[in-house]
């Protein structure tokens, strides 16, 4: 009798859990998709601790091998960012996410069985492609799941969560590789992604991950992407996206850790505390960044945050103890909280460009037909956002790749120079300042446009 009651309670709990997932509102779905994206982004770094083991196994591993395997994930993302946006626009957000996760699972398992460098490199590139497809669908859903005025805050929160992915990757990959061997991080990652796939599959029941746009007359529409011109998706916001990505990879993941270990002699735990503080600051900033852009428009807050980041980055090498570095990186985390606003701004600019294009196309139509066409253009422009997101993410991924290369060049060239870190951080600061100036010069007419 007791056993039957236990079984009944277990089934009831399982049913309640499924019901909770299925009844999750759009905000809850965004949170779940953010966590899944965090897991996806772990793939960029979860294998890093085990790469040294490959060198001992005689797979032709050296510095180039290690760098190539790490870069393979990013390369896959860059080459498929735009195609993934097109795929999302054609198949829809839910299918794109499920396809991306499937590609990730299969390629990650294949990486675990890779017999040589070239097979491993190829599977890492395919992993990056899978990541690109999933993230394209997830970001498009986040942008379209609520009112346009909520885009900025939702994207900032989304970006804040997924930024933890590359940091958490080594924390999981290191102990798994130490206890179960060099291939085990791939299998562990595949298992985690499989759980994420199930979560997305449950969320997608009854089309919950396929946002619909409402016309002013109450009709619901889903539009196909017909404009294939790249110019339709170019936006000033892409410059800001590049700047934030460049800063994140150049400072957070490359220069700052090396400076902390080499000059301040901090421990791994110390660095973990600094990263955690920065992540919390980033998350807090995401909550008020949307309100600021809603009040002052997208341009000014982004320009200010990039300028503020340039000042902070230039001041980092003046840190002499952990507390000072902690304050600097926490402040930088606040500035990074506006990263999501650049993506939201890109979506707004794509919508505006599509609306103006439709107005021009309908200029010779009757007044009533033109008005209806403009309304439909404004509402159905969401289908164009998928392509715009793909292009914007490609620019961001280029920033993620170029940041470490830029910083690595200065560290290698001035390794024995007394002013190494002043030169390194100073040059990054100059890049951020130039991006901020360029953003101001190119977007003067957009600075006073408020989020609708």
N, C-alpha and C positions, 0 to 999 in steps of 0.2 A: 504493500500500500504506500509506504514511504517512498519507494523507488518510483512508483507511478507518479506520485505527486512531484518528485524531483524532476522527472522527465517533462511533466506538464509545465512546471515553472521554467525549465530551460527553454522549451519551445516558445513559451509566452514571451520570455526575455528576447529571444532571437527575433520573434515577430515584431515586438515593440521597437527593437533596434532598426529593423528594416523599415518600419512605418515612419520612424523619426527621420531616417535618411530620405525616404520618398517624399515626406511632407516638408522638407527643408525649403525655406523661402529663398528668394534670389540672393539676399545678403549672405545667408548661410552657404549657398552654393558657391558664391565667390570665395568664401573662406575655405571651403573644401578644395576647390580648384587651386587656391593659393598653396595649400599644403601639398597637393599633388605636384604642383609646379616646383615646390621646394625639393621634393623627392627627385623629380626629373633632373633638376640642376645639380643634385649631388653627384650625378654621373660624371660631371666635369672634373671632379677631384677625388672621388672615392677610391680610385685605383692608384693615386699618387704614392701612398706609402709602400705599395707592393712593387713599384717599378724597379727599385734597386735590386729586388730579388731576381728579376729577369736577367740582370747582368751576371749574377752568379750561376744561372741556369744555362748560360751559353747560347742565348737566342740572338747573339749579335748586338747585345745592348751596350750602349754608351751614352754620352751626353746627348747626341743627336737623336738616338732612339727614344730616350726619356722625353725630350722636348717634343718629338713628333707624336708620340702617343698622347701626350697631354693636349697638343694642338689639334690632333685629329678630330676630337669632339667639337672644337670651335670651328674648324674648317667645314665640317658637315653642316653646321648651323648657318654659316655665312653663305655657302653656295646654294642652300635651299630655302633661305628666308623668304625671298620673293616668290618662288614656286609654291611654298607652303601657304602663303597668303592667297595665291590664286586658287589653290586646292580648297582652302577653307571657304572662299567665296563661292566655289562651285558645288561642293558637297555639303556645306553647313558646318557649324562649330562642333556639334556632337560627334559627327563622323570623323572629322579631322582629329579630334582629341583621341578617339578610340584607335584610329589608324596609327597615329603617332606613338601611342603607348604600346601597340602591338609590335611595331617596328623596333622599338626600344627593347622589348623583352627578347625578341628573336635574336637581334644583333648582339645583345649583352651575353646571352647564353653562348652564342657562337664565339664571342671573344674569350670566354672562359676555356674553350677547347682549341683556341688558336695554336697551331703548331710552329709558327714562325712570325717574324716581325711583320711581313707584308700582309698576312691574313689579319693579324691583330690590328694593324693600322687601318685596314679597310673596314673592319667591324667598328672601330672607334668613329670613323667618318660616318658610317651608317647610323650609329648611335646618335651622333649630332643631328643627322637628318630627321630621325624620329623625334628628337627633342624639339627641333624647329617646328615640325608639323603640330605636335601637341600644344606647344606654347602659343603658336599662331591662333589655334582654335580657342584656347583659354583666354588669351588677351582680348580677342574679338568679342567673346561672350561677356567679359568684364566690362568692356566699353559699351556694349549694347544692352546689358541686362537691366539697367535702370535709366533714370532721367539723365539727360546730357549734363545737367548741373552737378551730378554726382560722379562724373567720370574721373575728375582729378583726384578726389579723395579715395575712390575705390582703387584706382591704379597705383596710387602711392602706397596704400595698405598692401596691395598685391606685391609690388616691388619690394617692400620691406620684408615680407615673409620669405620670398624666394631668395633674397640675398643671403639667407642663412644656409641655403643649400650647399654652395661651395665650401663654406666653413665647416658644416657638419659632415661632409663627405669623408675627409681624412679621419675624423673622430670615430667613424664606424669602420672605415676601410683598414686602418692600422691594426686594431686588435683582431679583426677577422683574418687578415693576412698572416699575422703572427701565429695564430693558433691553428689555422686550417690550410695555409699554403698560399702561394702567389696567385692562383686562379680563383680563389674563394671569394674575393670582393665582387667579382663579376656575377657569380651565382647569387650572392647575397643581395646585390642590387637588383637582379632580375626578379627575385622573390618579392622584394619590396614594391617594385613596379607592378607586379602582378596584383598585389593587394590594392594598389592605386587604381589599376584597371577596373577591378570589381567595384570600387567606390564610384568611379565615373559612370560605370554601366548602370548602377543603381540610381544615380542622380538623373540619368538620361531617360528614365521611365516616363512615358507619356510626353516626350518632347521637352522635358524640363530644361535641357541644355541647348535649346534652339530658340533664341530670343526672337520675338516678332515685333515689328514696328507698327505703331498705330498712326493712321492718317488722321487729319483733322476732322474728316467726316465719319470717323469711327471704323472704317474698313481696316482690315489687317492685310499687310502685303509682305511678300518676300521677293526681292528683285535679284536678277542675275547680273553679274558684272559683265558689261559689254565694252567698256572703255579699256583698251589694252595699252594706251599710251602711258609711258613712264612719267611724263610730265604731269599727269593728273595726280600723282602721288608724291611728288616732290613737295617738301614743306620746310619752312624756316625752323620748325620744331626739331627736325632731324639734327640740326647743328647742336641744339641743347642735349639731345639724346646722346650724341657722340661725346660731348663734353663730360656728362655724368658717367658714362661707361668708361671713358678714358681715365677719369679720376679713380673710379672704383678699382679697376684692374691695375693701374699704374701705382697708386698709393696704397690702397688697402691690401692687395694680395702680393705686391712685389716690394716696393721701396720701404714701407713702414715696418713689415716684419724683419727685413734685413737690417734696418737701422736699429730696431729694438734689440735684436740679438747681438749685433756687432758693436754698436756704440754704447748702448745702455746696459748690455749684458742681462737682459730680462729672461725669465724662464718661460716655458710653454704655458704655464698656469697664468703668469702675468699677462701674456699676450692674449690668452683666452678671456681674461677679465676685460681687457681693453676692447676686444672685438664684441663682447657681450654688451658692454656699455654703449658702444657705437650703434649696435643693432637696436637697442632699446630707444636711443635717441632718434634713430631713423624712423622707428615705428611711431613714436610720439609726434614727430614732425609730419608724418603722413596724415594725421588727423586734422591739423590746422592748416596744412598747405592748400587743401581744397577750398577752405573758407577764404584764404588770402587771394587765391586766383579767381574765386567767384566775386570778390569785392573789387580787386584791382586789375582783373584781366590776367591772361596767362603770361604775357611777356615780362612785365616788370618783376614779379616774384622770381621767375626763373633767372633773369639776368642778375638780380641781386644775390640769389643763392650761389650762382656760379662765381660771382665776384667775391663773395664772402669766402667761398671755398678756396679761391686763389690766394687770399690773404692767409688763411689758416695753413694751407700747404707750405707756403713760404716760411711760416713760423715754426714748423715742426722740428727742423734741425736745431733749434734753440732749446729744445727740451733736454734737461740734464738728468731728470729722475722720472720714475714711472708715473707719478701723479701728474706731472706736467704733460707728458705724452697722452695720458688718459684724458685730460681736459681737451687737448687739441683734437684727438680722434673722435671724441664725443661731439665736439662742435662740428666736425666734418660730417658726422652722422646726421646731425640736424639739417645740414645743407643737402645731403644726399636724399633726404626725405621728399625732395621736390622732383626726384627722378620720374616718378609716375606722372607728374604733371606734363612733362615733355611729350609722353606718349598720348595723353589725353588731348593735348594741344594739337598734335599731329592729326588726330582723328577729327577735331573741329575744323582744321584747315582743309582736310580732304573733303569734308562735307560742304564747306563753303565753296570750294572750287567746283565741285560737282553741281551745286545749286546754280552758280553763275554760268556754267557751261550749258545747263538745261535752259536757263533764261535766254541765252544767246540763240540756242537752237529753236526756241519757240517764239522768237521775236517777231516772226512773220505770221504767227497764228492769230486767231481771234483773241480778244482780251480775256474772255472766260476760259478758253482752252489754255492760254498762257498761264493764268493764275493757277489752274488745276495742275498743270505740268510742274510749276514751281513748288507747289505744296508736295506733290509726289516726289520730286527730286530731293527736297529737304528730308522727307521721311524715309525714302528708299536709299539714300546715300549710305546708309549703314552697310549695304552690301559691298560698297566700294572700300569701306574701312578695312576689310580683310586684306586687300592688296596694299593699302596704305600702311597697315601695321607691319606687313611683311617687309616693305621697303624700309620703314623706320627701324625695325629690328635688325636689318642687315647693317644699317649705319651704326647702330649700337654695338653689334658684334664686331664690327671693324674696330671700333673704339676699344673693346675688350681685348682684342688681339694686339693692337698697336701700342696700348699702354705699357705692357710688360716689355715689349721690344724696345720702345723708346727709353724706358728707365734702365733696362738691362744694358743698353749701349753706353749710357753715362757711367754706370757702375763699373763696367768693364774698362772703359777708356780712362777713368780717373780713379782706379782702384786704390792707388797709393798716394793720392793727393789729399792734403789736409782738409781741403774744402769740398771733399767728395759729396757729402750729403747736402751742403748748401747749394752746390751746382745741380745735383739731382732733383731735389725738391723745388729749387728755384726755377728750373726749366719747366717742370710740370706746372708750376704756378703761372709762368708766362703763357703757356699753352691755354690754360683755363681763362686767363685774362683776355687773350686774343679771341677766344671763342665767345666770351661775354660781349666784347666790343663788336664782333661781327654780328652777333645775334641782335644787338641794339640797332646796328646800322641797317640790317636787312628787314627788320620787323617794326619799323617806326609806325607804320599805318595800322599795325595789329595790336600795339601796346595798350590801347584804350578800349579794345573790344572785350566786353565782359562775357562770361559764360552765360548762355541763355538758360 
